[in-house]
């Protein structure tokens, strides 16, 4: 089950459960769309993978109790701004590869 982390790991921008600006990698590292496109250049600084839009968990119980009220988002903030120099080096090694080839 996705944690639905509450903020961007880099800039700490709020990313509530219904946010369509949240992006995640396969390890659920969570960043805002602005940081993914601008700062990170589509490369996760933690694993080197790519990003996809984070799904939005339904706010209402439409079926079988599968909704935000029963499975709430985490309140744990993971704020660890990216080291720009180290990330530039990582992007330099990986930018030419498509995310599915990394």
MMTF fields as JSON, N, C-alpha, C and O atoms, coordinates in Angstrom:
{
  "mmtfVersion": "1.0.0",
  "mmtfProducer": "UNKNOWN",
  "numBonds": 407,
  "numAtoms": 408,
  "numGroups": 102,
  "numChains": 1,
  "numModels": 1,
  "chainsPerModel": [1],
  "groupsPerChain": [102],
  "chainIdList": ["A"],
  "bondAtomList": [4, 2, 8, 6, 12, 10, 16, 14, 20, 18, 24, 22, 28, 26, 32, 30, 36, 34, 40, 38, 44, 42, 48, 46, 52, 50, 56, 54, 60, 58, 64, 62, 68, 66, 72, 70, 76, 74, 80, 78, 84, 82, 88, 86, 92, 90, 96, 94, 100, 98, 104, 102, 108, 106, 112, 110, 116, 114, 120, 118, 124, 122, 128, 126, 132, 130, 136, 134, 140, 138, 144, 142, 148, 146, 152, 150, 156, 154, 160, 158, 164, 162, 168, 166, 172, 170, 176, 174, 180, 178, 184, 182, 188, 186, 192, 190, 196, 194, 200, 198, 204, 202, 208, 206, 212, 210, 216, 214, 220, 218, 224, 222, 228, 226, 232, 230, 236, 234, 240, 238, 244, 242, 248, 246, 252, 250, 256, 254, 260, 258, 264, 262, 268, 266, 272, 270, 276, 274, 280, 278, 284, 282, 288, 286, 292, 290, 296, 294, 300, 298, 304, 302, 308, 306, 312, 310, 316, 314, 320, 318, 324, 322, 328, 326, 332, 330, 336, 334, 340, 338, 344, 342, 348, 346, 352, 350, 356, 354, 360, 358, 364, 362, 368, 366, 372, 370, 376, 374, 380, 378, 384, 382, 388, 386, 392, 390, 396, 394, 400, 398, 404, 402],
  "bondOrderList": [1, 1, 1, 1, 1, 1, 1, 1, 1, 1, 1, 1, 1, 1, 1, 1, 1, 1, 1, 1, 1, 1, 1, 1, 1, 1, 1, 1, 1, 1, 1, 1, 1, 1, 1, 1, 1, 1, 1, 1, 1, 1, 1, 1, 1, 1, 1, 1, 1, 1, 1, 1, 1, 1, 1, 1, 1, 1, 1, 1, 1, 1, 1, 1, 1, 1, 1, 1, 1, 1, 1, 1, 1, 1, 1, 1, 1, 1, 1, 1, 1, 1, 1, 1, 1, 1, 1, 1, 1, 1, 1, 1, 1, 1, 1, 1, 1, 1, 1, 1, 1],
  "groupList": [{"groupName": "UNK", "atomNameList": ["N", "CA", "C", "O"], "elementList": ["N", "C", "C", "O"], "formalChargeList": [0, 0, 0, 0], "bondAtomList": [1, 0, 2, 1, 3, 2], "bondOrderList": [1, 1, 2], "singleLetterCode": "X", "chemCompType": "L-PEPTIDE LINKING"}],
  "groupTypeList": [0, 0, 0, 0, 0, 0, 0, 0, 0, 0, 0, 0, 0, 0, 0, 0, 0, 0, 0, 0, 0, 0, 0, 0, 0, 0, 0, 0, 0, 0, 0, 0, 0, 0, 0, 0, 0, 0, 0, 0, 0, 0, 0, 0, 0, 0, 0, 0, 0, 0, 0, 0, 0, 0, 0, 0, 0, 0, 0, 0, 0, 0, 0, 0, 0, 0, 0, 0, 0, 0, 0, 0, 0, 0, 0, 0, 0, 0, 0, 0, 0, 0, 0, 0, 0, 0, 0, 0, 0, 0, 0, 0, 0, 0, 0, 0, 0, 0, 0, 0, 0, 0],
  "groupIdList": [1, 2, 3, 4, 5, 6, 7, 8, 9, 10, 11, 12, 13, 14, 15, 16, 17, 18, 19, 20, 21, 22, 23, 24, 25, 26, 27, 28, 29, 30, 31, 32, 33, 34, 35, 36, 37, 38, 39, 40, 41, 42, 43, 44, 45, 46, 47, 48, 49, 50, 51, 52, 53, 54, 55, 56, 57, 58, 59, 60, 61, 62, 63, 64, 65, 66, 67, 68, 69, 70, 71, 72, 73, 74, 75, 76, 77, 78, 79, 80, 81, 82, 83, 84, 85, 86, 87, 88, 89, 90, 91, 92, 93, 94, 95, 96, 97, 98, 99, 100, 101, 102],
  "secStructList": [7, 7, 7, 7, 7, 1, 5, 7, 6, 6, 6, 7, 7, 5, 7, 7, 6, 6, 7, 1, 1, 3, 3, 3, 7, 6, 6, 7, 7, 3, 3, 3, 2, 2, 0, 0, 0, 0, 0, 1, 6, 6, 7, 7, 6, 6, 6, 1, 7, 7, 7, 3, 3, 7, 7, 7, 7, 7, 1, 1, 7, 7, 1, 6, 6, 7, 1, 6, 6, 6, 1, 7, 7, 7, 7, 7, 7, 7, 7, 7, 7, 7, 7, 2, 2, 2, 2, 2, 2, 2, 2, 2, 2, 2, 6, 6, 1, 7, 4, 4, 4, 7],
  "xCoordList": [0.852, 0.0, 0.895, 1.804, 0.652, 1.432, 1.234, 0.128, 2.311, 2.241, 1.555, 0.958, 1.635, 1.135, 1.826, 1.187, 3.126, 3.939, 3.466, 3.062, 3.514, 2.843, 3.562, 2.945, 4.866, 5.599, 6.641, 6.985, 7.134, 8.24, 9.509, 9.795, 10.26, 11.494, 12.525, 13.339, 12.501, 13.492, 13.068, 13.774, 11.932, 11.544, 10.555, 10.254, 10.049, 9.111, 7.73, 6.956, 7.419, 6.095, 5.041, 5.245, 3.925, 2.867, 2.319, 2.048, 2.162, 1.582, 0.496, 0.717, -0.668, -1.743, -2.179, -1.842, -2.914, -3.288, -3.94, -3.764, -4.68, -5.361, -4.511, -4.993, -3.269, -2.421, -2.113, -1.736, -2.278, -1.897, -0.482, 0.007, 0.176, 1.546, 2.586, 3.778, 2.173, 3.116, 3.638, 2.885, 4.942, 5.598, 6.352, 6.933, 6.342, 7.035, 7.889, 7.607, 8.949, 9.734, 9.232, 8.28, 9.861, 9.388, 9.603, 9.022, 10.441, 10.638, 9.785, 9.927, 8.906, 8.007, 8.711, 8.155, 9.92, 10.526, 9.545, 9.063, 9.251, 8.177, 8.689, 9.326, 8.4, 8.805, 7.659, 6.766, 7.69, 6.677, 7.066, 8.231, 6.095, 6.322, 7.405, 8.249, 7.387, 8.371, 9.793, 10.687, 10.015, 11.366, 11.787, 12.946, 10.864, 11.2, 11.636, 12.636, 10.891, 11.205, 12.397, 13.233, 12.486, 13.528, 14.81, 15.848, 14.755, 15.953, 16.478, 17.681, 15.59, 16.005, 16.149, 16.759, 15.601, 15.67, 15.179, 15.712, 14.151, 13.537, 14.299, 13.946, 15.356, 16.167, 16.033, 16.316, 15.603, 15.481, 16.866, 17.746, 17.079, 18.391, 18.718, 19.871, 17.73, 17.94, 18.244, 18.985, 17.659, 17.856, 18.264, 18.696, 18.136, 18.485, 17.361, 17.524, 16.23, 15.084, 14.323, 14.705, 13.256, 12.398, 11.207, 11.098, 10.323, 9.15, 7.861, 7.845, 6.788, 5.439, 4.537, 4.873, 3.389, 2.447, 1.981, 1.705, 1.897, 1.416, -0.098, -0.79, -0.629, -2.082, -2.765, -2.172, -3.999, -4.81, -5.716, -6.477, -5.631, -6.481, -7.878, -8.007, -8.922, -10.284, -10.578, -10.234, -11.212, -11.574, -12.826, -13.067, -13.625, -14.897, -14.891, -14.178, -15.685, -15.787, -16.735, -17.933, -16.184, -17.006, -17.209, -18.213, -16.238, -16.348, -15.408, -14.219, -15.934, -15.172, -14.298, -13.344, -14.585, -13.817, -12.434, -11.597, -12.185, -10.88, -10.887, -11.168, -10.568, -10.576, -9.665, -9.19, -9.433, -8.503, -8.868, -7.98, -10.141, -10.56, -10.133, -9.809, -10.132, -9.727, -8.215, -7.608, -7.623, -6.187, -5.606, -5.352, -5.398, -4.946, -3.492, -2.686, -3.208, -1.843, -0.96, -1.446, 0.321, 1.256, 1.418, 1.237, 1.749, 2.059, 3.557, 4.01, 4.328, 5.783, 6.406, 6.285, 7.062, 7.722, 9.138, 9.884, 9.505, 10.864, 11.415, 11.166, 12.158, 12.716, 14.227, 14.885, 14.762, 16.216, 16.583, 16.65, 16.819, 17.151, 18.297, 19.233, 18.186, 19.143, 20.457, 20.459, 21.567, 22.899, 23.06, 23.164, 23.081, 23.079, 24.269, 24.09, 25.455, 26.644, 26.568, 26.8, 26.25, 26.143, 25.054, 25.204, 23.956, 22.867, 23.245, 22.881, 23.96, 24.422, 25.279, 25.169, 26.119, 26.962, 26.106, 26.347, 25.113, 24.212, 23.448, 23.357, 22.899, 22.16, 23.085, 22.672, 24.318, 25.274, 25.476, 25.664, 25.438, 25.612, 24.346, 24.417, 23.183, 21.935, 21.009, 20.103, 21.201, 20.249, 20.016, 18.916, 21.016, 20.863, 20.046, 19.62, 19.825, 19.062, 17.616, 17.34, 16.709, 15.29, 15.111, 15.833, 14.154, 13.953, 13.802, 14.29, 13.144, 12.942, 14.216, 14.245, 15.266, 16.538, 17.584, 18.678, 17.267, 18.266, 18.475, 19.283],
  "yCoordList": [-1.175, 0.0, 1.235, 1.338, 2.163, 3.398, 4.221, 4.304, 4.825, 5.679, 7.008, 7.596, 7.487, 8.819, 9.86, 10.553, 9.956, 10.872, 12.309, 12.696, 13.096, 14.401, 15.57, 16.611, 15.43, 16.563, 16.1, 14.919, 17.053, 16.808, 16.63, 17.438, 15.59, 15.334, 16.447, 16.689, 17.124, 18.159, 19.524, 20.101, 20.043, 21.417, 21.496, 22.587, 20.353, 20.252, 20.836, 21.124, 21.013, 21.488, 20.47, 19.267, 20.935, 20.0, 19.228, 19.81, 17.939, 17.071, 16.225, 15.051, 16.819, 16.079, 14.87, 14.789, 13.94, 12.712, 12.921, 12.088, 13.995, 14.232, 15.015, 15.348, 15.315, 16.115, 15.381, 14.209, 16.083, 15.528, 15.968, 15.618, 16.729, 17.187, 16.23, 16.405, 15.234, 14.302, 13.304, 12.784, 13.045, 12.055, 11.089, 11.496, 9.805, 8.797, 7.91, 7.747, 7.337, 6.317, 4.964, 4.908, 3.887, 2.561, 2.27, 1.326, 3.081, 2.928, 3.912, 4.024, 4.618, 5.617, 6.872, 7.599, 7.137, 8.44, 9.441, 9.241, 10.5, 11.403, 12.817, 13.397, 13.36, 14.72, 15.409, 14.753, 16.735, 17.472, 17.505, 17.312, 17.748, 17.798, 18.812, 18.541, 19.984, 21.024, 20.571, 20.829, 19.901, 19.415, 18.285, 18.227, 17.389, 16.277, 16.807, 16.351, 17.766, 18.29, 19.245, 19.199, 20.101, 21.119, 20.669, 20.582, 20.387, 20.058, 18.656, 18.469, 17.684, 16.285, 15.773, 14.728, 16.489, 16.113, 14.689, 13.97, 14.293, 12.984, 11.812, 10.662, 12.083, 11.007, 11.049, 12.075, 9.945, 9.894, 9.979, 9.19, 10.921, 11.067, 9.945, 9.798, 9.162, 8.096, 6.742, 5.938, 6.491, 5.18, 5.241, 4.232, 6.406, 6.527, 6.162, 6.239, 5.768, 5.399, 6.604, 7.75, 6.329, 7.381, 7.637, 7.064, 8.498, 8.894, 8.694, 8.739, 8.475, 8.425, 9.251, 9.476, 9.707, 10.405, 9.472, 8.296, 10.002, 9.202, 9.054, 10.047, 7.843, 7.667, 8.401, 8.628, 8.759, 9.399, 8.334, 7.678, 8.166, 7.202, 7.798, 8.963, 7.042, 7.586, 8.145, 7.538, 9.296, 9.939, 9.326, 9.466, 8.648, 8.066, 6.551, 6.016, 5.888, 4.432, 4.052, 3.865, 3.941, 3.573, 2.062, 1.587, 1.304, -0.147, -0.82, -0.506, -1.725, -2.624, -1.949, -2.564, -0.725, -0.063, 0.393, 0.697, 0.444, 0.858, 2.361, 2.811, 3.125, 4.583, 5.214, 4.546, 6.501, 7.234, 7.177, 7.14, 7.169, 7.109, 5.831, 5.845, 4.751, 3.46, 3.25, 2.625, 3.766, 3.646, 5.054, 5.492, 5.757, 7.151, 7.287, 6.359, 8.477, 8.807, 8.93, 9.221, 8.71, 8.882, 10.375, 11.22, 10.678, 12.051, 12.271, 13.379, 11.201, 11.276, 12.031, 11.617, 13.124, 13.94, 13.436, 13.199, 13.274, 12.916, 14.105, 14.239, 14.965, 16.164, 16.046, 16.209, 15.763, 15.659, 16.276, 15.581, 17.589, 18.285, 17.605, 17.071, 17.647, 16.979, 17.754, 18.981, 17.033, 17.604, 17.859, 16.911, 19.119, 19.491, 18.907, 18.401, 18.964, 18.46, 16.948, 16.452, 16.227, 14.769, 14.374, 13.402, 15.13, 14.778, 15.066, 14.305, 16.143, 16.436, 15.281, 14.9, 14.738, 13.603, 12.374, 11.681, 12.116, 10.983, 11.169, 10.241, 12.354, 12.638, 12.48, 11.956, 12.926, 12.771, 11.323, 11.029, 10.428, 8.993, 8.35, 7.396, 8.874, 8.178, 8.866, 8.221, 10.143, 10.917, 10.351, 10.479, 9.737, 9.202, 7.911, 7.474, 7.297, 6.047, 6.346, 7.18, 5.665, 5.773, 5.132, 4.195, 5.627, 5.066, 3.553, 2.909, 2.978, 1.522, 0.751, -0.472, 1.441, 0.791, 0.968, 0.412, 1.732, 2.011, 0.824, 0.886],
  "zCoordList": [0.0, 0.0, 0.0, 0.824, -0.903, -0.952, 0.313, 0.847, 0.782, 1.977, 1.701, 2.602, 0.461, 0.102, 0.974, 1.766, 0.814, 1.621, 1.436, 0.339, 2.505, 2.52, 1.865, 1.638, 1.551, 0.988, -0.023, -0.091, -0.802, -1.724, -0.9, -0.016, -1.18, -0.433, -0.622, 0.269, -1.768, -2.022, -1.474, -0.647, -1.923, -1.562, -0.406, 0.078, 0.038, 1.158, 0.838, 1.752, -0.442, -0.857, -0.417, -0.576, 0.129, 0.519, -0.685, -1.735, -0.521, -1.537, -0.863, -0.566, -0.625, 0.04, -0.792, -1.973, -0.202, -0.904, -2.268, -3.157, -2.457, -3.742, -4.734, -5.817, -4.399, -5.281, -6.581, -6.575, -7.681, -8.979, -9.357, -10.432, -8.488, -8.734, -8.159, -8.413, -7.402, -6.781, -7.804, -8.627, -7.737, -8.591, -7.686, -6.68, -8.05, -7.262, -8.166, -9.353, -7.565, -8.259, -7.753, -6.975, -8.185, -7.777, -6.294, -5.758, -5.621, -4.181, -3.394, -2.177, -4.078, -3.525, -3.019, -2.195, -3.498, -3.241, -3.84, -4.955, -3.123, -3.52, -3.724, -2.844, -4.897, -5.256, -5.98, -6.516, -5.992, -6.746, -8.219, -8.566, -9.068, -10.507, -10.864, -11.718, -10.213, -10.49, -10.223, -11.03, -9.107, -8.78, -9.716, -10.127, -10.059, -10.954, -12.312, -12.866, -12.85, -14.181, -14.164, -15.067, -13.158, -13.13, -12.472, -13.128, -11.209, -10.424, -10.731, -10.917, -10.783, -10.884, -12.313, -12.541, -13.256, -14.67, -14.913, -15.758, -14.157, -14.344, -13.774, -14.034, -12.99, -12.401, -10.88, -10.261, -10.28, -8.827, -8.194, -8.54, -7.271, -6.647, -5.667, -5.262, -5.286, -4.309, -4.946, -4.382, -6.142, -6.758, -8.225, -8.783, -8.863, -10.273, -11.215, -12.433, -10.675, -11.509, -12.025, -11.789, -12.723, -13.255, -12.352, -11.268, -12.806, -12.016, -12.801, -14.031, -12.061, -12.617, -11.704, -10.541, -12.222, -11.347, -10.222, -10.459, -9.005, -7.881, -7.992, -8.215, -7.843, -7.891, -6.743, -5.688, -6.967, -5.936, -5.326, -6.037, -4.018, -3.325, -3.202, -2.823, -3.507, -3.416, -2.023, -1.009, -1.998, -0.735, -0.126, 1.073, -0.945, -0.486, -0.673, -1.521, 0.12, 0.057, -1.076, -0.865, -2.265, -3.411, -3.481, -4.013, -2.934, -3.015, -2.01, -1.96, -1.229, -0.354, 0.699, 1.175, 1.073, 2.116, 1.695, 2.545, 0.406, -0.102, -0.378, -1.489, 0.676, 0.539, 1.579, 2.497, 1.421, 2.262, 3.747, 4.6, 4.056, 5.459, 6.157, 7.344, 5.44, 6.015, 5.91, 6.78, 4.859, 4.616, 4.449, 3.326, 5.556, 5.478, 5.01, 5.095, 4.52, 4.11, 5.351, 6.444, 5.174, 6.281, 6.59, 5.714, 7.805, 8.188, 8.309, 8.595, 8.087, 8.237, 7.058, 5.905, 7.365, 6.348, 6.116, 7.066, 4.842, 4.462, 3.687, 2.489, 4.366, 3.72, 3.713, 4.741, 2.545, 2.402, 1.055, 0.041, 1.055, -0.186, -0.934, -0.339, -2.238, -3.118, -3.171, -3.265, -3.109, -3.284, -4.784, -5.563, -5.19, -6.605, -7.369, -8.477, -6.815, -7.503, -7.699, -8.801, -6.651, -6.743, -7.731, -8.471, -7.742, -8.66, -10.115, -11.011, -10.351, -11.719, -12.247, -13.412, -11.394, -11.793, -12.115, -13.103, -11.275, -11.51, -12.811, -13.616, -13.024, -14.259, -15.468, -16.502, -15.339, -16.43, -16.84, -18.021, -15.881, -16.171, -16.722, -17.496, -16.323, -16.636, -17.625, -18.153, -17.891, -18.682, -20.084, -20.622, -20.672, -22.035, -22.065, -23.135, -20.901, -20.834, -20.468, -19.605, -21.124, -20.763, -19.387, -19.048, -18.587, -17.247, -17.214, -16.285, -18.201, -18.188, -18.525, -18.39, -18.959, -19.275, -18.18, -18.28, -17.137, -16.1, -15.202, -14.275]
}
